[in-house]
Amino acid sequence: MTSTFRTFVLGLLLLTTTNCVARAADRSVTLMLGAGSALEVERPFKTVLIGDPDIVEVHARSDRSVILEPLNPGATNLVFVDERSIAISNVRILVCSAGAIPVKFEDGSDCE
């Protein structure tokens, strides 16, 4: 394999990966403490990666849905990964406490 061909293939793989993540990163969910919520993804997943497990707990219901249990106020991300270790969905989670002082997060989401 020539160096130019390897560079082309690597660039193509990086471009494909970047496009998948960009398309998946446009979803956000706001939860209130004490109120769980169901979440479904478009494709079957094998693993869920939790950015901060102190914010939300995730309970799988099927290979396409989970129950989100808010634990503490804050923000985190959930990354759903398929059987080929490809990220299929990146969901921003914001957990608010009822009756709390409004909080502004860096990404523009807030609790009011």
C-alpha positions as CSV (number, residue, x, y, z in Angstrom):
1,M,0.0,0.0,0.0
2,T,1.5,3.4,-1.0
3,S,1.8,6.2,1.5
4,T,-0.6,8.4,-0.5
5,F,-3.2,5.7,-0.6
6,R,-2.9,5.1,3.2
7,T,-3.3,8.8,3.8
8,F,-6.4,8.9,1.6
9,V,-8.0,5.9,3.4
10,L,-7.2,7.4,6.8
11,G,-8.6,10.8,5.8
12,L,-11.8,9.1,4.5
13,L,-12.2,7.2,7.8
14,L,-11.8,10.3,9.8
15,L,-14.3,12.2,7.7
16,T,-16.8,9.4,8.0
17,T,-16.4,9.2,11.8
18,T,-16.7,13.0,12.2
19,N,-19.9,13.1,10.1
20,C,-21.5,10.3,12.2
21,V,-20.7,12.0,15.5
22,A,-21.9,15.4,14.2
23,R,-25.2,14.0,13.1
24,A,-25.7,12.2,16.4
25,A,-24.7,15.1,18.6
26,D,-27.8,17.2,18.1
27,R,-30.2,15.8,20.7
28,S,-30.7,17.0,24.3
29,V,-33.1,16.0,27.1
30,T,-34.0,17.9,30.2
31,L,-35.0,16.0,33.3
32,M,-36.3,17.0,36.7
33,L,-35.1,15.3,39.9
34,G,-37.5,12.6,41.0
35,A,-39.0,12.0,37.5
36,G,-37.5,9.3,35.3
37,S,-38.0,9.3,31.6
38,A,-37.8,6.8,28.7
39,L,-35.5,7.5,25.8
40,E,-35.4,5.7,22.5
41,V,-32.7,5.7,19.9
42,E,-33.1,5.0,16.2
43,R,-30.8,2.0,15.9
44,P,-30.0,-0.9,18.2
45,F,-27.2,-0.2,20.7
46,K,-24.9,-2.5,22.7
47,T,-23.3,-0.1,25.2
48,V,-24.2,3.3,26.8
49,L,-21.3,5.5,27.9
50,I,-22.2,8.0,30.6
51,G,-20.1,11.1,30.9
52,D,-20.9,11.7,34.6
53,P,-22.7,8.8,36.3
54,D,-23.4,11.0,39.4
55,I,-25.9,13.0,37.2
56,V,-28.0,10.3,35.7
57,E,-28.4,6.5,35.9
58,V,-29.3,4.5,32.8
59,H,-31.4,1.3,32.8
60,A,-31.7,-0.6,29.5
61,R,-35.2,-1.7,28.5
62,S,-34.3,-3.0,25.1
63,D,-31.6,-2.6,22.5
64,R,-33.3,0.6,21.4
65,S,-34.6,2.2,24.7
66,V,-33.5,3.1,28.2
67,I,-35.0,4.6,31.3
68,L,-33.1,7.6,32.6
69,E,-33.1,8.1,36.3
70,P,-31.9,11.6,37.4
71,L,-29.6,11.5,40.4
72,N,-28.3,15.0,40.9
73,P,-28.6,18.4,39.2
74,G,-26.1,19.0,36.4
75,A,-25.3,18.2,32.8
76,T,-23.7,15.1,31.2
77,N,-23.7,13.2,27.9
78,L,-24.8,9.7,27.0
79,V,-23.1,8.1,24.0
80,F,-24.9,5.0,22.5
81,V,-22.5,2.6,20.8
82,D,-23.5,-0.2,18.5
83,E,-22.0,-3.8,18.2
84,R,-19.3,-2.5,15.9
85,S,-18.1,0.1,18.5
86,I,-19.5,3.0,16.4
87,A,-21.2,5.9,18.2
88,I,-24.8,6.0,16.9
89,S,-26.2,8.7,19.2
90,N,-24.8,11.4,21.5
91,V,-27.5,12.8,23.9
92,R,-26.9,15.8,26.1
93,I,-28.7,15.3,29.5
94,L,-29.6,18.3,31.7
95,V,-31.0,17.4,35.2
96,C,-32.8,20.2,37.0
97,S,-34.1,20.2,40.6
98,A,-37.7,21.4,41.1
99,G,-37.9,24.9,42.6
100,A,-34.2,25.5,42.3
101,I,-32.5,28.8,41.4
102,P,-32.2,29.0,37.6
103,V,-28.9,27.7,36.4
104,K,-27.3,28.5,33.1
105,F,-25.0,25.9,31.5
106,E,-22.2,26.5,29.0
107,D,-24.1,25.0,26.1
108,G,-27.0,27.4,26.5
109,S,-29.4,24.9,28.1
110,D,-30.8,26.0,31.4
111,C,-33.1,25.0,34.3
112,E,-36.0,27.4,34.8
